[in-house]
Amino acid sequence: MVRINTGKSKVPEEKKKVVGSVRKTQLVTTFGSGSIVDMPGYSVIMAGTNLWNSWSRILHEPNLEKMLKVSYFKEPFVSESENNEPQPDIPAFRFPYYHFCPDEKCGKLMPYWVFGDDNTCSDGHSKKKIVPSRFVVACTNGHLEDFPYDWWVHYGNISDCPAEKRDGILRIEFSDKTSGLDSIVIKCTACGKTRSMAGCFSKDAMNGYSCHGRRPWLGRRKEFSDPVKCTAHVRALQRGASNIYFSITASALTIPPWSTKIQQEIDDKWENIKPILDNNPSEETLKAVALAVFQPFLATGICTLEELIEEIKKRYGSFDESEYTKQNLLEDEYRVFCSGNYNRPEDVQFRIERTVVPQFLEDYLEDVILVKRLREVLALRGFRRISPEQPDLQDERFEGYHLTKDCVPLSDTDLNWLPAIDLLGEGIFIRLKEEALKKWEVNTADDYVPMGARLQSSNVGCDNFSARYVLLHTLAHLLIRQLTFECGYSGASIKERIYSTYPGSNVRMAGILLYTSSSDSDGSLGGLVRNGHTDAFELIFRNMLQEASWCSSDPVCIESKAQGYDSLNYAACHACALLPETCCEMRNCLLDRASVVGTIEKRDKGFFGPLLVDRS
């Protein structure tokens, strides 16, 4: 667990205190920088990464570093102290600032620091703990601030209220006549105006209120607000709403040549040797440095000095200036999986073994690979608010404000690192036969033109969309659903990685990786790999086809050509193909069960449909 410290950095001094703890994995997913977290007694917003301490463990993953253009990654720091004293773990700020007194005879609504230092209200008949406000406002540019109660209660005309009486005059009242938002009433004691919170969540409720560009995860002072004027439309949200924070992550598998024991040792010492390599040292100097830095490792006899230096040069030479994209990363991973022969003792972070394809699938599958060990590095790039997808920068809301990235950065300065965690796990890699797949594509490509057209007008991004991608994606979902009954893992713990050909690329990809990974020391129960062996895999695949051939929502589901988010699914619903969103790389979009098993009348429209025809 990572302890969360709250206090004010670069703002008026306030004693820091440990207010709670979260898992390390949550700090790069659910509760990353800029997210609101409810702790026991406090509501806090996680601080920007520029405020993290310098003792965090450094992680390396060469391919992911190239893709994200950073020098390294930092794992959230965990102190070893078991007591409740403040420790330099992960900082946070109290937010929302507005709190209220729950005493019905008081109901004061104002910033928490006005109540005093003891977190209680002394004006009521009993000293009660103040409660953080339920409401905040945010915009799609990522800005966040307290709900403007004074603006709301005065219907946007604050000037109507006497200026000399405005401070500390808001009250909140709760009615027991209804449980809706109209039961929450805001009252201005200076001018007597009242207004319930009914309608505050509607799309146009905040019309007339301008975004102030506030970034409370950086601090409370005015200079921490965005220096660029924001003209985006603000929306009222509950502080615990799921759409207040969407983490934007990227991940990569550690593959050969970076997965060996030698490269792992180089990772641990990279910060010591890279500055020397930057100065283009002579061969003698490099040997002397290697002997000094890696002496204990060389003493183990795992490699010679010459082999170590060759690996160091290989690592340093991998960081060229060429563009390295997600396409390059996936193609590199796909090539390694297709080789199917990394199962040596020195392959400490990546071990795979080819197994025999079941006989009844020989015309459809090229390979089934047992992934006995893998390492995944998951990095947090930034976040978004209100919508999880990349904003349309041509939207009129963004006039005068230009995002430089596709998500909100985690800090107010450019850093050469990102927060990340490394995960260990296992999996099964499946590759389809290219010849059979091409034949299926010729017969069905036109069927997915409407889906592709809707994708172009949607914020869902898929650079390698095709009929092939739909088939691979749907097959992954159906197999994950079946594997949850067989391998002992829950449905939410098995993830997919789709390898589908990119437009214009000469690397033909047709594979799926079904894997599980966790931050635990073992990271694997072995159940997934066992189900990749020939006999077990054949049974699972046969059962999957049988289950997928009929859905409880058929014939409506199988005949559908527009389901799900932005109508980006065909035959796919919660009864047959959808998964928890932690499993899916495409937010449960671009799915069609008919691509795998065909329709009820035409089984041969599915890639594996002929297998069902033969069995009937």
C-alpha positions in Angstrom: 0.0 0.0 0.0 1.1 3.6 -0.8 0.4 6.1 2.0 -1.2 9.4 0.9 0.0 12.6 2.5 -2.1 15.6 2.4 -0.9 19.2 2.8 -0.1 22.2 0.8 3.1 22.4 -1.2 4.0 25.9 -2.4 1.0 27.3 -0.6 0.5 28.6 3.0 1.9 26.1 5.4 -0.3 23.4 6.8 0.7 20.3 8.7 0.9 17.3 6.5 -0.7 14.1 7.6 -1.3 10.6 6.4 -4.9 10.4 5.4 -5.1 6.9 3.8 -3.5 4.4 1.4 -4.1 2.9 -2.0 -2.5 0.2 -4.0 0.4 1.1 -6.3 -1.5 -0.2 -9.4 -4.3 2.3 -8.6 -1.9 5.2 -8.8 -1.4 4.6 -12.5 -5.0 3.7 -13.3 -8.0 4.7 -11.2 -6.3 7.2 -8.8 -3.6 8.8 -10.8 -2.5 12.5 -10.6 -5.5 14.7 -10.9 -8.1 12.2 -9.6 -10.3 12.7 -6.6 -10.1 10.1 -3.9 -12.3 9.7 -0.8 -10.1 8.9 2.2 -11.4 8.2 5.7 -12.3 11.7 6.9 -10.9 13.6 3.9 -11.6 14.1 0.2 -8.3 14.7 -1.7 -7.0 15.2 -5.2 -3.8 13.4 -6.1 -0.9 15.8 -6.6 0.9 16.3 -9.9 4.0 14.1 -10.6 6.3 17.1 -10.3 5.5 17.0 -6.6 6.5 13.3 -6.2 9.6 12.6 -4.2 12.9 11.6 -5.7 13.1 8.2 -4.0 10.7 6.4 -6.3 12.1 3.2 -7.8 13.1 3.7 -11.5 11.8 1.3 -14.1 13.0 0.8 -17.7 11.3 -0.7 -20.7 13.2 0.3 -23.9 10.3 0.0 -26.4 7.8 1.9 -24.2 10.4 4.6 -23.5 10.9 5.1 -27.2 7.2 5.2 -27.9 6.4 7.7 -25.2 9.6 9.6 -25.6 10.8 9.5 -22.0 14.1 8.5 -20.4 12.6 6.2 -17.7 9.6 5.5 -15.6 9.0 5.9 -11.8 7.1 3.5 -9.6 5.0 5.0 -6.9 7.2 5.2 -3.8 6.3 3.0 -0.8 7.8 3.8 2.6 8.8 1.0 4.9 7.3 2.6 8.0 4.4 0.7 9.6 3.4 3.5 11.9 1.0 6.4 11.1 3.7 9.1 11.0 3.8 11.2 7.8 6.1 9.6 5.3 7.3 10.9 1.9 5.0 8.7 -0.2 2.6 10.2 -2.6 1.3 13.8 -1.9 -2.3 15.0 -2.3 -4.3 18.2 -1.6 -7.6 18.5 0.1 -10.3 19.0 -2.5 -13.1 20.1 -2.9 -12.3 23.2 -0.9 -15.9 23.8 -0.1 -17.2 22.0 3.0 -20.4 22.3 4.9 -21.5 21.7 8.5 -24.0 18.8 8.7 -25.8 20.3 11.7 -29.3 21.2 10.4 -29.3 24.3 12.6 -26.1 25.5 11.1 -25.5 24.3 7.5 -22.6 26.7 6.8 -21.1 26.2 3.3 -17.6 27.7 2.8 -14.0 26.7 2.2 -12.6 24.2 4.8 -9.9 26.5 6.1 -12.5 29.1 7.2 -13.9 26.5 9.7 -10.5 26.4 11.5 -7.8 23.9 12.1 -9.7 21.1 13.8 -11.9 20.1 10.8 -15.0 20.8 12.8 -17.7 23.5 12.9 -18.0 25.3 16.2 -21.1 27.4 15.4 -23.6 24.6 15.6 -25.3 23.3 18.7 -22.8 20.4 18.6 -19.3 20.4 17.2 -19.6 18.2 14.1 -17.0 17.2 11.5 -17.4 19.3 8.4 -18.3 17.4 5.2 -16.7 18.0 1.7 -19.0 19.3 -1.0 -20.6 16.7 -3.3 -20.4 18.9 -6.4 -17.6 20.2 -8.6 -17.4 21.5 -12.1 -15.0 20.4 -14.9 -14.4 20.9 -18.5 -13.1 18.6 -21.3 -9.7 20.4 -21.1 -9.2 18.7 -17.7 -9.7 21.8 -15.6 -11.5 21.3 -12.3 -12.9 23.6 -9.6 -15.4 23.8 -6.8 -19.1 24.1 -7.7 -19.8 27.9 -7.9 -22.5 28.0 -5.3 -22.6 31.8 -5.0 -23.1 32.0 -8.8 -25.7 29.3 -8.8 -27.8 30.6 -6.0 -27.9 34.1 -7.5 -28.7 32.7 -11.0 -25.5 34.2 -12.4 -26.2 37.7 -11.1 -23.9 37.9 -8.1 -23.9 41.7 -8.3 -27.5 41.7 -7.0 -26.2 40.6 -3.6 -24.7 43.3 -1.3 -20.9 43.0 -1.7 -20.1 43.8 2.0 -22.2 40.8 3.2 -21.1 38.1 0.8 -18.4 36.4 2.8 -19.5 33.3 4.8 -23.2 33.7 4.1 -24.0 30.6 2.2 -26.0 27.8 3.8 -27.0 24.4 2.7 -30.3 22.8 3.7 -31.6 19.3 3.2 -35.3 18.4 2.8 -36.7 15.1 3.9 -39.7 15.4 1.5 -37.8 14.0 -1.4 -34.5 12.3 -2.1 -33.7 14.0 -5.4 -31.4 17.0 -6.1 -34.4 19.3 -5.3 -34.0 18.3 -1.7 -30.6 20.1 -1.5 -31.2 23.8 -1.2 -28.6 26.5 -1.2 -29.4 29.8 0.6 -27.8 33.2 0.6 -28.4 34.8 4.0 -27.3 38.2 2.8 -30.0 38.7 0.2 -32.3 35.8 1.0 -32.2 34.1 -2.4 -32.5 30.3 -2.5 -32.1 27.7 -5.2 -32.2 23.9 -5.1 -29.5 21.8 -6.9 -32.2 20.4 -9.3 -31.1 20.5 -12.9 -27.4 21.3 -12.1 -26.2 18.2 -14.0 -28.0 19.1 -17.2 -25.8 19.9 -20.2 -26.6 23.6 -20.3 -27.0 24.2 -16.6 -23.7 26.1 -16.4 -24.2 28.3 -19.4 -22.8 31.7 -18.6 -20.2 30.4 -16.2 -16.7 30.6 -17.6 -14.0 28.0 -16.9 -11.2 29.5 -14.8 -8.5 27.0 -15.9 -8.1 25.7 -12.3 -5.7 22.8 -11.7 -6.0 21.9 -8.0 -3.8 18.8 -8.4 -0.9 21.3 -8.7 -1.9 23.5 -5.7 -4.3 26.2 -4.7 -2.4 29.3 -5.5 -3.6 31.3 -8.5 -0.4 30.8 -10.5 -1.2 27.1 -10.6 -4.2 27.8 -12.8 -3.7 27.2 -16.6 -2.0 30.3 -18.1 -3.9 29.7 -21.4 -7.5 31.0 -21.3 -10.0 28.2 -21.6 -13.2 28.6 -23.4 -14.5 25.0 -23.0 -18.0 24.5 -21.7 -18.0 23.4 -18.0 -20.2 20.7 -16.6 -21.3 20.0 -13.1 -20.3 16.6 -11.7 -20.4 14.7 -8.5 -16.9 14.4 -7.0 -17.1 10.6 -7.0 -18.6 10.3 -10.5 -16.8 7.9 -12.8 -16.5 10.5 -15.6 -14.5 12.9 -13.5 -11.3 11.1 -14.3 -10.3 8.8 -17.1 -6.6 7.6 -16.9 -4.8 7.4 -20.3 -2.3 4.6 -20.1 0.1 2.8 -22.4 1.8 -0.5 -21.9 4.4 -2.7 -23.5 5.7 -6.2 -23.0 9.4 -6.7 -22.3 10.5 -8.9 -25.2 13.8 -10.1 -26.4 16.5 -8.9 -26.6 15.5 -6.8 -23.5 14.1 -9.7 -21.4 17.3 -11.5 -20.6 19.1 -11.6 -17.3 21.9 -9.5 -18.7 19.6 -6.7 -19.8 17.8 -6.9 -16.5 21.1 -6.2 -14.7 21.8 -3.4 -17.2 18.4 -1.9 -16.3 19.3 -1.7 -12.7 22.6 0.1 -13.4 21.5 2.1 -16.4 21.4 5.5 -14.6 25.0 5.0 -13.7 26.4 4.1 -17.1 24.3 6.1 -19.6 26.0 9.5 -18.8 29.3 7.9 -19.5 28.1 6.4 -22.8 26.8 9.8 -23.8 30.4 11.1 -23.8 31.4 8.4 -26.4 34.0 6.7 -24.3 36.9 4.6 -25.6 36.8 0.8 -25.5 39.2 0.8 -22.6 37.2 3.3 -20.6 34.0 1.3 -21.3 35.7 -1.9 -20.1 36.9 -0.2 -16.9 33.4 1.2 -16.2 31.8 -2.2 -16.8 34.2 -3.9 -14.5 33.6 -1.4 -11.7 29.8 -1.2 -12.0 29.0 -4.8 -12.8 31.7 -6.6 -10.9 29.3 -8.7 -8.6 27.3 -9.7 -11.7 30.3 -10.7 -13.7 31.5 -12.8 -10.8 28.4 -15.0 -11.2 29.7 -16.2 -14.6 26.4 -15.6 -16.4 28.3 -13.7 -19.1 31.8 -12.6 -20.0 32.9 -9.0 -20.0 32.9 -8.9 -23.8 29.3 -10.2 -23.9 28.2 -7.6 -21.3 29.8 -4.7 -23.3 28.1 -6.0 -26.4 24.7 -5.9 -24.6 25.4 -2.4 -23.3 26.1 -1.2 -26.8 23.0 -2.8 -28.1 20.9 -1.1 -25.5 22.4 2.3 -26.0 22.1 2.0 -29.8 18.4 1.2 -29.6 17.6 4.8 -28.7 17.9 6.3 -32.2 16.0 9.4 -33.3 13.6 7.6 -35.6 9.9 7.7 -34.8 8.7 4.7 -32.8 4.9 4.3 -32.7 2.4 1.9 -31.2 2.3 0.2 -34.6 6.1 -0.5 -34.4 5.7 -1.7 -30.8 3.0 -4.2 -31.7 4.8 -5.4 -34.8 7.9 -6.1 -32.8 6.0 -8.0 -30.2 4.2 -10.0 -32.9 7.4 -11.1 -34.5 8.8 -12.4 -31.2 5.6 -14.4 -30.5 5.7 -15.9 -34.0 9.2 -17.2 -33.4 7.9 -19.3 -30.5 11.2 -20.4 -29.2 12.2 -18.4 -26.1 12.2 -20.8 -23.2 15.8 -20.6 -21.9 17.0 -20.0 -18.3 18.4 -16.6 -19.3 15.0 -15.5 -20.6 13.9 -14.3 -17.1 11.2 -11.9 -18.2 9.8 -13.6 -21.4 9.3 -17.3 -21.9 7.2 -18.8 -24.6 6.8 -22.3 -26.0 5.0 -23.5 -29.1 2.4 -26.2 -28.6 0.5 -28.5 -31.0 -2.6 -26.9 -32.7 -5.7 -29.2 -32.1 -6.4 -31.2 -35.2 -9.8 -29.8 -35.8 -8.4 -26.3 -36.0 -5.4 -27.0 -38.3 -7.1 -25.2 -41.2 -7.8 -22.1 -39.1 -4.9 -21.6 -36.6 -1.2 -21.3 -37.5 0.1 -21.3 -33.9 -0.9 -21.7 -30.3 1.9 -20.4 -28.1 2.1 -20.9 -24.3 3.4 -17.7 -22.7 4.8 -19.1 -19.5 6.2 -15.8 -18.3 5.8 -12.2 -19.4 6.5 -8.7 -18.0 4.2 -5.8 -18.8 5.1 -2.2 -17.9 2.0 0.0 -17.6 2.6 3.7 -17.7 0.2 6.6 -17.0 0.5 9.2 -19.8 -2.2 11.7 -18.6 -5.9 11.9 -18.1 -9.2 13.2 -19.5 -12.4 14.4 -17.9 -16.1 14.1 -18.9 -15.3 11.9 -22.0 -12.7 9.1 -22.1 -12.0 9.6 -25.7 -9.7 12.2 -27.3 -11.5 15.6 -27.7 -12.3 16.9 -31.1 -9.9 19.8 -31.4 -12.0 21.3 -34.2 -14.9 21.7 -31.8 -15.9 25.3 -31.2 -15.5 24.7 -27.5 -11.7 24.6 -28.0 -11.4 28.0 -29.7 -8.7 30.0 -28.1 -7.3 26.9 -26.3 -5.0 24.4 -28.0 -4.2 21.1 -26.4 -0.6 20.1 -27.2 -1.2 16.5 -26.4 -4.1 14.1 -26.6 -4.6 14.2 -22.9 -4.1 16.4 -19.8 -0.4 16.3 -18.7 0.3 15.0 -15.1 2.5 18.0 -14.1 2.9 21.7 -14.8 6.5 21.1 -16.2 7.8 18.8 -18.8 9.4 15.8 -17.1 11.5 13.1 -18.7 9.7 10.4 -16.9 6.2 9.0 -16.4 4.7 7.0 -13.5 4.5 3.3 -14.2 4.4 -0.2 -12.6 5.7 -3.5 -13.8 3.4 -6.5 -13.8 4.2 -10.2 -14.2 2.0 -12.7 -15.7 1.2 -15.5 -18.2 -0.9 -16.0 -21.2 -1.8 -17.8 -24.5 -1.0 -16.4 -27.9 -3.1 -17.5 -30.9 -2.2 -16.8 -34.5 -4.7 -17.4 -37.4 -3.7 -18.8 -40.7 -3.1 -16.0 -43.2 -4.4 -17.8 -46.2 -7.7 -18.8 -44.6 -8.1 -15.2 -43.2 -7.5 -13.6 -46.6 -10.2 -15.8 -48.1 -12.7 -14.8 -45.3 -11.8 -11.1 -45.7 -12.6 -11.2 -49.4 -16.1 -12.5 -48.7 -16.9 -10.2 -45.7 -14.9 -7.0 -46.0 -18.0 -5.0 -47.4 -20.0 -6.1 -44.4 -18.0 -3.8 -42.1 -18.0 -0.7 -44.2 -20.9 0.8 -42.2 -19.1 0.1 -39.0 -15.9 1.8 -40.3 -18.0 4.8 -41.4 -19.4 5.2 -37.9 -15.9 4.8 -36.4 -14.7 7.8 -38.5 -17.3 10.0 -36.9 -16.7 8.6 -33.4 -14.1 9.6 -30.8 -13.1 5.9 -30.4 -9.7 5.5 -32.0 -8.6 2.5 -33.9 -5.8 3.0 -36.4 -5.8 -0.5 -37.8 -9.6 -1.1 -38.1 -10.6 -3.7 -40.6 -12.8 -6.8 -40.9 -9.7 -8.7 -39.7 -9.6 -6.6 -36.5 -13.3 -7.2 -35.8 -12.8 -11.0 -36.1 -9.7 -11.0 -33.9 -11.2 -8.7 -31.3 -14.4 -10.8 -31.1 -12.6 -14.1 -30.9 -10.5 -12.7 -28.0 -13.7 -11.7 -26.1 -15.4 -15.1 -26.7 -12.3 -17.0 -25.6 -11.9 -14.9 -22.4 -15.5 -15.5 -21.5 -14.9 -19.2 -21.9 -11.6 -19.3 -20.1 -13.1 -17.7 -17.0 -15.0 -20.9 -16.5 -11.9 -23.1 -16.9 -8.7 -21.4 -15.5 -9.7 -20.0 -12.1 -9.1 -16.4 -13.0 -12.0 -13.9 -12.8 -13.3 -12.4 -16.0 -11.9 -9.0 -15.1 -8.4 -10.2 -14.6 -7.8 -11.6 -18.1 -6.8 -9.0 -20.7 -6.5 -9.0 -24.5 -3.8 -7.6 -26.8 -4.9 -7.6 -30.5 -2.3 -7.9 -33.3 -4.0 -6.9 -36.5 -2.4 -5.6 -39.7 -2.0 -1.8 -40.0 -3.0 -0.1 -43.3 0.0 0.1 -45.7 2.2 -2.1 -43.5 4.1 -5.1 -45.0 3.9 -6.9 -41.6 0.8 -9.1 -41.8 -0.5 -9.6 -38.3 -3.3 -11.9 -37.3 -2.9 -12.8 -33.6 -4.4 -12.3 -30.2 -2.7 -12.5 -26.8 -4.9 -13.4 -23.8 -3.0 -12.8 -20.7 -3.1 -11.9 -17.0 -0.6 -9.8 -15.1 -0.3 -8.5 -11.6 2.1 -6.7 -9.4 2.5 -9.6 -7.0 5.8 -11.4 -6.8 4.5 -14.4 -8.6 2.1 -12.7 -10.9 0.7 -16.0 -12.2 -1.3 -19.0 -10.9 -0.4 -21.1 -14.0 -4.0 -21.8 -14.8 -4.0 -19.8 -18.1 -1.0 -21.6 -19.5 -2.3 -25.1 -18.6 -5.4 -24.3 -20.7 -3.3 -23.6 -23.7 -2.1 -27.3 -24.0 -3.6 -29.1 -26.9 -6.3 -31.2 -25.2 -7.5 -28.5 -22.8 -7.4 -25.9 -25.5 -9.4 -28.0 -27.9 -12.2 -28.5 -25.3 -12.2 -24.8 -24.5 -12.4 -23.8 -28.2 -15.2 -26.3 -28.9 -17.2 -25.1 -25.9 -16.6 -21.5 -27.0 -18.0 -22.1 -30.5 -21.0 -23.9 -29.1 -21.7 -21.1 -26.6 -21.2 -18.3 -29.2 -23.4 -20.0 -31.8 -26.5 -18.9 -29.8 -27.2 -15.9 -27.5 -30.1 -15.5 -25.2 -31.0 -12.3 -27.1 -31.0 -14.0 -30.5 -32.3 -13.6 -33.1 -32.3 -9.8 -32.2 -28.6 -9.8 -31.3 -27.2 -11.9 -34.2 -29.2 -9.8 -36.7 -28.2 -6.5 -35.3 -26.0 -4.1 -37.3 -25.8 -1.2 -34.7 -25.3 -1.9 -31.0 -23.2 -0.5 -28.2 -21.4 2.9 -27.9 -21.9 5.0 -31.1 -23.4 1.8 -32.7 -19.9 0.4 -33.2 -20.9 -3.2 -32.6 -22.9 -5.6 -34.6 -23.9 -8.9 -32.9 -22.4 -8.3 -29.5 -24.3 -7.8 -26.2 -23.8 -8.4 -22.5 -25.3 -11.9 -22.9 -22.7 -13.1 -25.4 -19.6 -11.0 -26.1 -19.1 -8.0 -23.9 -16.4 -8.0 -21.1 -15.5 -5.9 -18.1 -13.7 -2.8 -19.5 -10.5 -3.7 -17.7 -10.2 -6.6 -20.2 -10.9 -4.8 -23.4 -8.5 -2.5 -25.3 -11.3 -0.9 -27.3 -14.0 -0.1 -24.7 -16.2 -3.0 -25.8 -16.5 -1.6 -29.4 -15.8 -3.1 -32.8 -17.3 -6.5 -32.0 -19.4 -8.9 -34.1 -20.1 -12.5 -33.0 -21.2 -13.3 -36.6 -17.6 -12.8 -37.7 -16.6 -15.8 -35.7 -19.6 -18.2 -35.9 -21.7 -16.8 -38.7 -25.4 -16.2 -38.5 -28.1 -18.7 -37.7 -29.0 -19.1 -41.4 -25.5 -18.7 -42.8 -22.9 -20.2 -40.6 -20.2 -20.0 -43.3 -20.2 -16.2 -43.0 -18.2 -16.7 -39.8 -14.5 -17.6 -39.9 -15.0 -20.7 -37.8 -18.6 -21.1 -39.0 -17.8 -24.2 -41.2 -16.9 -26.1 -38.0 -20.4 -25.6 -36.7 -21.9 -26.6 -40.1 -19.9 -29.8 -40.0 -21.1 -30.7 -36.5 -24.7 -30.1 -37.2 
